Amino acid sequence: MLKRPEPVECEPLTRIQHNLLARSERRLLNHLCANAPAWVTPDKLTTLGVIGAVVTFLGYVLSNFSPAWLMLAIVGYAVQWFGDSMDGSLARFRKIERPRFGYFIDHSCDGLTTLLILAGIGFSPYVRLDVALIALGGYLLLSIHAYLAARVLGELKLSYLNAGPTELRFALIAMTIAMMALGEHPGLFGPVSGFDLLVGGVGIALMSLFVIQTLVTARRLAALEPTPPPRT
């Protein structure tokens, strides 16, 4: 008979969040958590966040038929923000956290939703798929750094350069509105549009930030764990 595995202690993480909208967002989330009905649970909110990303994906893909479908992508961003921001907040508000399960599911869903959103952008008529994949690679690299730092430093960094997921959603919504207003414009670089330059530039910036943050974290770890002297 197989033995049930013993529970593993999960060390609490220090959440580091210095994005511009953090305080205003926290006040709003606290208000929403205090007024959330009992049937609303963190797991349902996590599912809702993924559904929002699917809606955003469909909005971008369907914009191949009409730019009006981009409004669906914007609605998806709002739904995704609500589900993604509220699930952990509600669990902490009600003191029903499941640290290991919540951390695993939340960040697994983050990877899936990021893939859906950027794939949708790449399948739209406004941004090339290869450019969207550059942005996806940059975001996932920075996410990997955050998850590794959580393991080796006990710090979960939720924002970089005073920007976090909420600011990024606002930037993507603004870009989507610009798509609706400007339409498809190749620009001055042949098949490369201004939207390609924007999305690709963000991807390169994220990759650069990953390299910088990796070097900074490696230096911190080297100071904490200096190279031992050779054995004689």
C-alpha positions as CSV (number, residue, x, y, z in Angstrom):
1,M,0.0,0.0,0.0
2,L,1.4,3.4,-1.0
3,K,2.0,5.8,1.8
4,R,0.6,9.3,1.5
5,P,3.5,11.8,1.1
6,E,4.3,13.9,4.1
7,P,3.3,17.6,3.7
8,V,6.3,19.9,2.9
9,E,6.6,23.1,4.8
10,C,6.3,26.2,2.5
11,E,8.4,29.1,3.5
12,P,6.5,32.4,3.4
13,L,7.6,34.7,0.5
14,T,8.3,38.4,0.7
15,R,6.2,40.1,-2.0
16,I,8.0,43.0,-3.6
17,Q,5.6,45.3,-5.5
18,H,6.6,48.9,-6.3
19,N,4.5,49.6,-9.4
20,L,2.8,53.0,-9.9
21,L,-0.7,51.8,-9.4
22,A,0.0,49.4,-6.5
23,R,-1.6,51.5,-3.7
24,S,-4.7,52.5,-5.7
25,E,-5.2,48.9,-6.9
26,R,-4.8,47.5,-3.4
27,R,-7.5,49.8,-2.0
28,L,-9.8,48.7,-4.8
29,L,-9.1,45.1,-4.3
30,N,-9.6,45.3,-0.6
31,H,-13.0,46.9,-1.2
32,L,-14.0,44.2,-3.7
33,C,-12.8,41.5,-1.3
34,A,-14.9,42.9,1.5
35,N,-18.0,42.9,-0.6
36,A,-17.5,39.7,-2.5
37,P,-20.4,37.2,-1.9
38,A,-19.6,33.9,-0.3
39,W,-20.0,31.9,-3.5
40,V,-17.1,33.7,-5.1
41,T,-14.0,31.6,-4.3
42,P,-10.3,32.1,-5.3
43,D,-10.4,29.0,-7.5
44,K,-13.4,30.4,-9.5
45,L,-11.6,33.7,-9.9
46,T,-8.5,32.0,-11.2
47,T,-10.7,30.2,-13.8
48,L,-12.3,33.5,-14.6
49,G,-8.9,35.0,-15.3
50,V,-8.0,32.3,-17.8
51,I,-11.4,32.8,-19.5
52,G,-10.6,36.5,-19.8
53,A,-7.4,35.6,-21.6
54,V,-9.3,33.3,-23.9
55,V,-11.7,36.2,-24.7
56,T,-8.7,38.5,-25.4
57,F,-7.2,35.9,-27.7
58,L,-10.5,35.6,-29.6
59,G,-10.9,39.3,-29.9
60,Y,-7.5,39.7,-31.6
61,V,-8.0,36.7,-33.9
62,L,-11.4,37.9,-35.0
63,S,-10.0,41.4,-35.7
64,N,-8.9,39.8,-39.0
65,F,-12.6,40.1,-40.0
66,S,-13.3,43.5,-38.4
67,P,-11.5,45.9,-36.2
68,A,-14.7,46.1,-34.0
69,W,-13.7,42.7,-32.6
70,L,-10.8,44.5,-30.8
71,M,-13.4,45.7,-28.3
72,L,-13.8,42.0,-27.3
73,A,-10.1,41.9,-26.6
74,I,-10.4,44.9,-24.3
75,V,-13.3,43.3,-22.4
76,G,-11.1,40.2,-22.0
77,Y,-8.3,42.3,-20.4
78,A,-10.8,43.6,-17.8
79,V,-12.1,40.1,-17.0
80,Q,-8.5,38.8,-16.9
81,W,-7.4,41.5,-14.5
82,F,-10.4,40.9,-12.2
83,G,-9.8,37.2,-12.0
84,D,-6.0,37.3,-11.8
85,S,-5.8,40.1,-9.2
86,M,-8.7,39.0,-7.0
87,D,-7.9,35.3,-6.5
88,G,-4.9,35.7,-4.3
89,S,-6.3,38.8,-2.7
90,L,-9.5,37.1,-1.7
91,A,-7.7,34.1,-0.3
92,R,-5.5,36.4,1.9
93,F,-8.5,38.5,2.9
94,R,-10.5,35.5,4.1
95,K,-7.4,33.8,5.5
96,I,-7.9,30.7,3.5
97,E,-4.5,30.7,1.7
98,R,-3.0,27.5,0.3
99,P,0.5,28.7,-0.3
100,R,1.9,25.8,-2.3
101,F,-1.3,25.1,-4.3
102,G,-2.0,28.8,-4.9
103,Y,1.6,29.6,-5.9
104,F,1.7,26.7,-8.4
105,I,-1.7,27.2,-10.0
106,D,-1.5,31.0,-10.1
107,H,1.8,31.1,-11.9
108,S,1.0,28.2,-14.1
109,C,-2.1,30.1,-15.2
110,D,0.0,33.3,-15.6
111,G,2.1,31.5,-18.2
112,L,-1.0,30.2,-20.1
113,T,-2.7,33.6,-20.1
114,T,0.4,35.3,-21.3
115,L,0.7,32.8,-24.1
116,L,-2.9,33.3,-25.1
117,I,-2.7,37.1,-25.1
118,L,0.5,37.4,-27.1
119,A,-0.5,34.6,-29.5
120,G,-3.7,36.5,-30.1
121,I,-1.7,39.7,-30.8
122,G,0.5,37.7,-33.2
123,F,-2.5,36.2,-35.1
124,S,-4.1,39.7,-35.5
125,P,-3.4,41.7,-38.6
126,Y,-1.5,44.3,-36.7
127,V,1.5,42.5,-35.3
128,R,3.6,39.7,-36.9
129,L,3.6,36.4,-35.1
130,D,7.4,36.2,-34.9
131,V,7.5,39.7,-33.3
132,A,4.8,38.7,-30.7
133,L,6.9,35.6,-29.9
134,I,9.9,37.8,-29.1
135,A,7.7,39.7,-26.5
136,L,6.4,36.3,-25.2
137,G,10.0,35.1,-24.8
138,G,11.0,38.2,-22.9
139,Y,8.1,38.1,-20.6
140,L,8.6,34.4,-19.8
141,L,12.3,34.9,-19.2
142,L,11.5,37.6,-16.7
143,S,8.9,35.3,-15.1
144,I,11.4,32.5,-14.8
145,H,13.8,34.9,-13.0
146,A,11.0,35.9,-10.6
147,Y,10.2,32.3,-9.7
148,L,13.9,31.4,-9.3
149,A,14.5,34.4,-7.1
150,A,11.5,33.3,-5.0
151,R,13.2,29.9,-4.4
152,V,16.8,31.1,-3.7
153,L,16.1,34.5,-2.0
154,G,12.5,34.0,-0.6
155,E,11.5,37.2,-2.5
156,L,8.7,37.3,-5.1
157,K,9.2,40.4,-7.2
158,L,5.9,41.5,-8.8
159,S,7.1,44.7,-10.6
160,Y,10.1,46.0,-12.5
161,L,10.9,49.6,-13.3
162,N,7.8,50.7,-11.4
163,A,5.6,48.7,-13.7
164,G,3.8,45.4,-13.0
165,P,1.0,43.3,-14.7
166,T,-1.6,46.0,-14.2
167,E,0.4,48.7,-15.9
168,L,1.2,46.3,-18.7
169,R,-2.5,45.6,-19.2
170,F,-3.2,49.3,-19.5
171,A,-0.4,49.6,-22.1
172,L,-1.8,46.7,-24.1
173,I,-5.3,48.2,-23.9
174,A,-3.9,51.6,-25.2
175,M,-2.2,49.7,-28.0
176,T,-5.4,48.0,-28.9
177,I,-7.3,51.3,-29.0
178,A,-4.5,52.6,-31.3
179,M,-5.0,49.6,-33.5
180,M,-8.7,50.5,-33.8
181,A,-8.0,54.1,-34.5
182,L,-5.0,53.7,-36.9
183,G,-5.7,50.4,-38.6
184,E,-3.1,48.4,-40.4
185,H,-0.1,50.6,-41.3
186,P,3.1,49.1,-42.7
187,G,5.0,52.3,-41.8
188,L,8.5,53.2,-43.1
189,F,10.1,49.7,-42.7
190,G,8.2,47.7,-45.4
191,P,6.4,44.8,-43.8
192,V,7.4,45.9,-40.2
193,S,4.6,48.2,-38.8
194,G,4.8,50.6,-35.9
195,F,3.0,48.1,-33.7
196,D,5.7,45.5,-34.6
197,L,8.4,47.9,-33.5
198,L,6.5,48.6,-30.2
199,V,5.9,45.0,-29.3
200,G,9.3,43.8,-30.4
201,G,11.0,46.7,-28.5
202,V,9.1,45.7,-25.4
203,G,10.3,42.1,-25.9
204,I,13.9,43.1,-26.3
205,A,13.6,45.4,-23.2
206,L,12.3,42.5,-21.1
207,M,15.1,40.2,-22.3
208,S,17.6,42.9,-21.4
209,L,16.0,43.3,-18.0
210,F,16.2,39.5,-17.5
211,V,20.0,39.6,-18.1
212,I,20.5,42.6,-15.7
213,Q,18.4,41.1,-13.0
214,T,20.1,37.7,-13.3
215,L,23.5,39.4,-12.8
216,V,22.2,41.4,-9.8
217,T,20.8,38.3,-8.2
218,A,23.9,36.2,-8.9
219,R,26.0,38.9,-7.2
220,R,23.7,38.8,-4.1
221,L,23.9,35.0,-4.0
222,A,27.7,35.1,-4.4
223,A,27.9,37.4,-1.4
224,L,25.7,35.1,0.6
225,E,27.6,32.0,-0.5
226,P,31.2,32.9,-1.1
227,T,33.4,30.4,-2.9
228,P,34.9,28.1,-0.2
229,P,38.7,27.9,0.0
230,P,40.3,24.9,-1.7
231,R,40.8,21.9,0.4
232,T,44.3,21.0,1.3
